[in-house]
Every structure is written in structure tokens, then in C-alpha cells.
Amino acid sequence: MNPDALTDQLSLFLDVLESGSFSAASRLHPLTPSAVSRRIDALERSLDCSLFSRSTHAVRATPAGLAFAERARRILAELHMARAEAVSLSSAPEGLIRVDAPAPFGRRHLAPAIADFLTAYPGLDVQLRLIDSFIDLHGAHLGEVDLVLRIGPLADTRLVATPLSPMVRVVCASPAYLERRGVPRAPAELLEHDGLDWDGLAPAYAWRFENGGKLAMYRPRRLRMTANNAETLVFSVLAGLGVAHLPTWLVSEYLVRGELVALFCDNGLPAPEPSGIYALRLQRDTDSRSRLLLEFLKNRFGPTPPWDLPLQNALQRGAGR
């Protein structure tokens, strides 16, 4: 059934329900009362149930009819919204989209993606604010901005989250550090190494590894540096100060170039964490500009992130040697 025919059929059904008669509903459509009756009969046959109980004075919805009406109203609303969005996006979209994001991810991945997005849609503008901290955003600025990018577990279920990308975390160190201190062969050996870690609240899955089907924490006892900024940890691990457990979106380029070495990756990259990278918004029905950017970012960053593809290939080449 095409969308117009479905819209007409559901609208006719709801008009009969609300007016209580075929005659009243016929006056809202270019149909005779007998034509309305035939169409309702056809709808009931297609559903194999009775939607109305009929009398000489009125038609009343059956329990099945009332249940069907709830669904019909939702379907009509979605069809109208989809049509409006398609019409909006078929013409050149215009307007401002306001976005907040963590600075490290924003500088490395989001800013280049938005540059490509704006090139593709010259009528759109983006106000991008980068929060210069490793701490994941919690959507505190929603209302002031349209979208907030968040990395990590989602605590506030009142916000609508769109998954953009999975997140993989790897243990890594510089070749110079590993030559000096030796290469740990299992996560339990990390306890005897120097570590680089977050100051205060660490990400939920940092230093956690599967052991016997459960997650166990293996964290270096000595921390040569702690910091409240993810990029600071990258500088420190590149300098050979210790071992770090960092997301691939942050360190993939250094691993591919051999400036860092990924540990415990003999079988490829670890499995993605249960949480990932999300775009948060306040309402499920957001404006067409933001939905357009969301779809662009979902295609750009998933299902396999562009920073993981070259790293996977590099690990496969290393395993084949």
C-alpha cells in the first residue's frame, strides 16, 4: 500500500470513530456513506477482526477498534512527520546547529567531519564548542545547544541518545619504554609496570580486562603521572613514561605509525566497550537540521570507526609476519 492510500484509509477510520457514523465521516471525504461503509468493511477483512459494532443509529468502536485507533494515530503522526522532513530536506536545508563536544575527540575527529558536512550543505552553519577536559559531558548544556557528544556510560535516561560509534580501549606504551622495562604478556603483569592514569574519576572500563569470563582490574601500582586531560596522557605515553589504557580514537594514529605499541592485541583489537560515543538531545523529535547532522555522523563514525580500520589492518599485518 502506498503512503497516500494508507493515510487516507487510516484517516477515514478515525473520522468514523470520532464522528460515530458513516454519514458524518462521508462529509469529511469525497465519498458517499455507502462507500465509507465498504472501505471500513475492507479494512476489517484485511485485519480479520471487527473494528465497529453497527446499529441503525450509530457505529461504535469495539475493543479491537479502540486498540487499533491508538496505533493508527501514531502511524499517521509518523507519516506526516516523515513527509514534512522529506520535503524540508529535499530543498537546501538552512540554519544553525549548536554542538558541544569533548575537546580531544572534537579536535581529532568531529571538527574534520563537520567541515565535510558544511561543505555538503552550504546553507547550514554549526556552532561547535569544545569542552577542554577528558571528563565526559552529561548534557548539562542541552537547551543552550542542540546536541552534546558524550563518551562513556549514559546515566541520565531523560536524554535521548543516538549511538554514533563503538569505543575500543587498548593498553599501549612506547617502544623505548618496553625496551627498558620489558613487554607485559598478560594484564596481571601490569601491576609491576609504571602507569599513566586519570586524576580522579577514571572511565568506567579503564584497566579492566576479561579474566575467567568476568572483568578484573589490573592497574599499575606506581603512577608516574595522573592528569585530568586525555591528551596529556598521550604526550606522557609517547615520552616513554609508562603504560596507558586509552581509547583507539585517541591513539590509533600513533599505533599505526609505530610510535606506540598495542599490548595484548595478538588476536586483533579488544571487543568494544558496552558504552560508546553518543550524541545526546533533549527530545526525540528534534529539528531536521540536527537529524541531518546525526545521520551524517552515524555514517562517518560507524559501524566500524574510521580510526579503527587502519589499526586493524596494521595488527593483521603484524600477526602475519
Salt bridges, closest charged atoms under 4 A:
ASP4 OD1 - ARG83 NH2 2.62
ASP15 OD2 - HIS29 NE2 2.63
GLU18 OE2 - ARG73 NH2 3.73
ASP41 OD1 - ARG54 NH2 3.07
GLU44 OE1 - ARG54 NH2 3.02
GLU70 OE1 - ARG74 NH2 3.85
GLU85 OE2 - ARG291 NE 2.80
ASP100 OD1 - ARG129 NE 2.85
ASP100 OD2 - HIS141 ND1 2.69
ASP116 OD2 - ARG300 NH1 2.71
ASP132 OD1 - ARG107 NH2 3.72
GLU144 OE1 - ARG129 NH2 3.61
ASP146 OD1 - ARG98 NH2 3.18
ASP156 OD2 - ARG158 NH2 2.78
GLU192 OE2 - ARG221 NH1 2.32
ASP194 OD2 - ARG181 NH1 2.87
ASP197 OD2 - ARG219 NE 2.59
GLU231 OE1 - ARG107 NH2 2.31
GLU231 OE2 - ARG108 NH1 2.71
GLU253 OE2 - ARG108 NE 3.74
GLU253 OE1 - ARG257 NH1 3.69
GLU259 OE2 - ARG257 NE 2.50
GLU273 OE2 - ARG169 NE 2.55
ASP287 OD1 - ARG289 NE 3.93
GLU295 OE2 - LYS298 NZ 3.26
